[in-house]
């Protein structure tokens, strides 16, 4: 080993030790916070595209979704997290729907749904011509017609029919027992022949029902029925047994979504679309748009805790030192650095 290489190796080791001491210092979190405060208060603008690449932005969004799904499938959900919070600290959920979504906001959402005319019509058409809906409609019609006939309403508007019905009520009751079976076949035949036209009329009726002021008022009335109910009172409707049964049914959903390439493509595609449209927007503006003021002192504090926790995690995993070493070896291994040290010896 040459004298130059020996000196460079010693300097490298001293530099690695120095870097590690900085990362492991007791005031490390405060140092990170101070750096972030200076950054956010500076007038230098940093665009999203300068801070991160499109691929990194996609990776970041997918990582956050993965963290959320991992949490959703963790033990805290199985332990009825929200219900336990309700039992231990009921004041946490002492707010109603109208505190989260005001009446004006609800009306805006309803009005926005009315603008989606083509989508709304396609959803109605698909739902109406679904075999399940056809069977459901047939059952409703059958039971309605059968009940109408069985109760004797068939002749109530016919002159003298009322007297005849009352006079022969006992006889009619006995006759109905025999006629009930005879009603079934013609009723079903009638429904079968007319189900297509009935479904067509139902489709048109739903189109009308889900547009205009009538729909707005109906939807808003539903909102008002729920607006004043506290979230806690809704959670109290969930029993331990029901919660356990629901969790058991959905226990594998987080892992199912994590393994779904289509779901990952959806998240990454949405992230890429956002990045492409906002990559020239500075980070301060983006944060402000999403309710986070960069100059707010709480933001650097929160981020400093996050960054410091990540550094400690890397250190405990044995990754931090190797990362520092790789970075410094690239510097000391450069020909320019070697030449500069060699000229000093």
C-alpha positions in Angstrom: 0.0 0.0 0.0 1.4 3.4 -1.0 1.8 6.3 1.4 -1.0 8.1 -0.3 -3.4 5.2 0.0 -2.5 4.7 3.7 -3.2 8.4 4.5 -6.5 8.3 2.5 -7.6 5.2 4.3 -7.0 6.8 7.7 -8.7 10.0 6.7 -11.7 7.9 5.4 -12.0 6.1 8.7 -11.8 9.3 10.7 -14.4 10.9 8.4 -16.8 7.9 8.8 -16.5 8.0 12.6 -17.1 11.8 12.6 -20.3 11.4 10.4 -21.6 8.6 12.7 -21.0 10.8 15.8 -23.1 13.6 14.2 -25.9 11.2 13.4 -25.8 9.7 16.9 -25.5 12.9 18.8 -28.1 13.6 21.5 -29.2 16.9 19.8 -29.5 15.3 16.4 -33.3 15.8 16.1 -33.0 19.4 17.2 -30.3 19.9 14.5 -32.5 18.5 11.8 -35.4 20.7 13.0 -33.2 23.8 12.8 -32.1 22.9 9.3 -35.7 22.4 8.2 -36.8 25.7 9.7 -34.1 27.5 7.8 -35.0 25.8 4.6 -38.7 26.6 4.9 -38.1 30.2 5.8 -35.6 30.8 3.0 -36.9 32.6 -0.1 -35.4 30.0 -2.5 -38.1 28.1 -4.3 -37.9 24.4 -4.8 -40.2 22.8 -7.3 -41.6 19.3 -6.9 -39.8 18.2 -10.0 -36.5 19.5 -8.5 -37.0 17.8 -5.2 -37.9 14.4 -6.4 -38.1 12.4 -9.7 -41.4 11.1 -11.1 -40.4 7.5 -10.3 -39.4 8.4 -6.7 -42.7 10.2 -6.3 -44.5 7.1 -7.4 -42.4 5.0 -5.1 -43.2 7.3 -2.2 -46.9 7.2 -2.7 -47.0 3.5 -3.1 -44.9 3.2 0.1 -47.3 5.3 2.1 -50.3 3.2 0.8 -48.4 0.0 1.7 -47.8 1.4 5.2 -51.5 2.2 5.5 -52.5 -1.3 4.3 -50.1 -2.9 6.7 -51.6 -1.0 9.5 -55.1 -1.8 8.4 -54.3 -5.5 8.5 -52.5 -5.4 11.8 -53.5 -6.5 15.3 -54.8 -3.0 16.2 -57.8 -3.4 13.8 -58.5 -6.9 15.0 -58.6 -5.5 18.6 -61.4 -3.2 17.6 -59.2 -0.1 17.7 -61.9 2.5 17.1 -64.4 0.8 19.4 -61.8 0.5 22.2 -61.0 4.2 21.8 -64.7 4.9 22.1 -64.9 2.9 25.3 -61.8 4.4 26.9 -62.1 8.0 25.6 -65.6 8.7 24.3 -64.9 12.4 24.0 -62.7 11.7 20.9 -65.8 10.8 18.9 -68.2 13.4 20.3 -68.7 15.2 17.0 -71.4 14.8 14.4 -71.3 14.5 10.6 -72.2 18.1 10.0 -69.0 19.1 11.9 -67.0 17.2 9.2 -69.2 18.1 6.2 -71.3 21.2 6.4 -74.7 21.4 4.7 -73.3 23.7 2.0 -70.5 21.2 1.3 -73.0 18.3 1.2 -75.1 20.3 -1.4 -72.0 20.9 -3.5 -71.2 17.2 -3.5 -74.8 16.4 -4.5 -74.7 19.0 -7.3 -71.4 17.6 -8.5 -72.9 14.1 -8.8 -75.6 15.5 -11.0 -73.0 16.7 -13.5 -71.9 13.1 -14.1 -74.9 12.4 -16.3 -73.4 9.7 -18.6 -71.9 7.8 -15.7 -75.1 8.0 -13.7 -77.2 6.7 -16.7 -74.7 3.8 -17.3 -74.8 2.8 -13.6 -78.6 2.8 -13.6 -78.8 0.9 -16.9 -76.4 -1.8 -15.7 -78.2 -2.1 -12.4 -81.7 -2.4 -13.9 -80.8 -5.0 -16.4 -78.8 -7.1 -13.9 -80.5 -10.6 -13.5 -80.6 -10.1 -9.7 -82.6 -6.9 -10.1 -85.0 -8.5 -12.6 -85.7 -11.3 -10.1 -86.1 -8.8 -7.3 -88.6 -6.8 -9.4 -90.5 -9.9 -10.3 -90.8 -11.0 -6.7 -92.0 -7.6 -5.6 -94.6 -7.5 -8.4 -95.7 -11.1 -7.7 -96.2 -10.6 -4.0 -97.9 -7.2 -4.5 -100.4 -8.6 -7.0 -101.0 -11.7 -5.1 -101.6 -9.7 -1.9 -103.9 -7.4 -3.7 -106.1 -10.2 -5.0 -106.0 -12.2 -1.8 -107.3 -9.2 0.3 -110.3 -8.9 -2.0 -109.5 -5.5 -3.4 -110.0 -6.7 -6.9 -113.7 -5.6 -6.9 -113.8 -2.7 -4.5 -114.5 -0.1 -7.2 -117.1 -2.2 -9.0 -120.8 -1.3 -8.2 -122.4 -3.7 -5.7 -119.1 -5.6 -5.5 -118.6 -4.4 -2.0 -122.0 -5.7 -0.8 -121.4 -9.0 -2.5 -118.0 -9.3 -1.0 -119.3 -8.6 2.5 -122.2 -10.9 2.1 -120.1 -13.8 0.9 -116.9 -13.0 2.9 -116.9 -16.4 4.6 -117.5 -18.2 1.3 -114.8 -16.0 -0.3 -112.3 -16.9 2.4 -112.8 -20.6 1.7 -112.8 -20.0 -2.0 -109.5 -18.1 -1.7 -107.8 -21.2 -0.3 -108.6 -23.1 -3.4 -108.0 -20.1 -5.7 -104.5 -19.2 -4.3 -102.8 -21.9 -6.3 -104.7 -20.8 -9.4 -103.6 -17.2 -9.0 -99.9 -18.1 -9.0 -99.5 -19.4 -12.5 -101.3 -16.5 -14.3 -99.6 -13.9 -12.2 -96.2 -15.3 -12.9 -97.1 -15.6 -16.6 -98.2 -12.0 -16.7 -95.0 -10.8 -15.0 -92.8 -12.9 -17.4 -94.5 -11.4 -20.4 -94.3 -7.8 -19.1 -91.0 -7.8 -17.2 -89.0 -6.2 -20.1 -91.4 -3.3 -20.5 -91.5 -3.0 -16.7 -87.8 -2.8 -16.4 -87.7 -0.2 -19.2 -90.2 1.9 -17.4 -88.2 1.4 -14.2 -85.0 2.6 -16.0 -86.8 5.8 -17.2 -88.2 6.4 -13.7 -84.7 6.1 -12.1 -83.3 8.5 -14.7 -85.9 11.0 -13.7 -85.5 10.3 -10.0 -81.7 10.9 -10.0 -81.7 14.2 -11.7 -82.8 17.7 -11.0 -84.0 19.4 -7.8 -86.1 16.4 -6.6 -83.0 14.3 -6.3 -81.0 17.1 -4.7 -83.7 17.6 -2.1 -84.0 13.8 -1.4 -80.2 13.4 -1.1 -80.0 16.4 1.2 -82.8 15.1 3.3 -80.8 11.9 3.8 -77.8 14.0 4.8 -79.8 15.9 7.3 -81.2 12.7 8.8 -77.6 11.7 9.6 -76.0 15.1 10.1 -76.7 15.5 13.7 -75.8 12.0 14.8 -72.5 11.7 16.7 -69.9 9.3 15.3 -69.7 7.7 18.7 -73.4 6.7 18.6 -72.8 5.1 15.2 -69.8 3.1 16.5 -71.9 1.9 19.4 -74.1 0.1 17.0 -71.2 -2.3 16.2 -71.2 -5.2 18.7 -68.0 -7.1 19.5 -69.4 -10.2 17.7 -70.3 -8.2 14.6 -66.9 -6.5 14.4 -65.1 -9.8 14.9 -67.2 -11.4 12.1 -66.6 -8.5 9.7 -62.8 -8.5 10.4 -62.6 -12.2 9.8 -64.3 -11.8 6.4 -61.9 -9.0 5.4 -58.8 -10.2 7.2 -56.9 -11.0 4.0 -57.9 -7.8 2.1 -54.8 -5.7 3.0 -52.5 -8.5 1.7 -54.7 -9.0 -1.3 -54.4 -5.4 -2.3 -50.7 -5.3 -1.6 -50.2 -8.2 -4.0 -52.5 -6.7 -6.7 -50.5 -5.4 -9.6 -53.6 -3.6 -10.8 -54.1 -1.8 -7.5 -50.4 -0.8 -7.5 -50.7 0.5 -11.1 -53.7 2.5 -10.0 -51.8 4.2 -7.2 -48.7 4.8 -9.2 -50.7 6.1 -12.2 -52.5 8.6 -10.0 -49.2 9.7 -8.5 -47.6 10.1 -11.9 -50.6 12.2 -13.2 -50.3 14.5 -10.2 -46.6 14.8 -10.5 -46.7 15.6 -14.2 -49.3 18.3 -13.7 -47.6 19.9 -10.6 -43.9 19.2 -11.1 -43.1 22.9 -11.7 -45.0 24.0 -8.5 -42.8 24.9 -5.6 -43.1 22.7 -2.5 -44.3 25.6 -0.3 -47.3 26.2 -2.5 -48.2 22.5 -2.6 -48.0 22.2 1.2 -50.2 25.3 1.7 -52.8 23.9 -0.8 -53.1 20.8 1.4 -53.5 22.7 4.6 -49.9 22.6 5.8 -48.1 25.9 6.2 -44.3 25.5 5.8 -43.6 28.5 8.1 -45.6 26.8 10.9 -43.0 25.7 13.5 -44.9 22.4 14.0 -44.1 21.1 10.5 -40.3 21.1 10.9 -40.7 19.5 14.4 -42.9 16.7 13.0 -40.6 16.1 10.0 -37.5 16.2 12.2 -39.0 13.4 14.4 -39.7 11.4 11.2 -36.3 11.9 9.7 -34.5 11.2 13.0 -36.5 8.0 13.5 -35.5 6.8 10.0 -31.9 7.5 10.7 -32.0 5.6 14.0 -33.7 2.7 12.3 -31.0 2.7 9.6 -28.3 2.7 12.3 -29.9 -0.2 14.3 -30.2 -2.2 11.1 -26.5 -1.6 10.2 -27.4 0.3 7.1 -26.4 3.8 8.1 -22.6 3.2 8.5 -22.4 1.4 5.2 -24.4 4.2 3.5 -21.9 6.8 4.9 -18.9 4.7 3.9 -20.2 4.2 0.3 -20.7 7.9 -0.1 -17.3 8.8 1.3 -15.4 6.1 -0.5 -16.8 7.5 -3.7 -15.2 10.9 -2.8 -11.9 9.6 -1.5 -11.6 7.2 -4.4 -11.9 10.0 -7.0 -8.8 10.7 -9.0 -9.0 14.5 -8.1 -9.0 13.7 -4.3 -6.1 11.3 -4.7 -4.0 13.8 -6.7 -4.7 16.6 -4.1 -3.6 14.4 -1.1 -0.6 13.2 -3.1 0.6 16.8 -3.8 0.5 17.5 0.0 2.7 14.6 1.0 
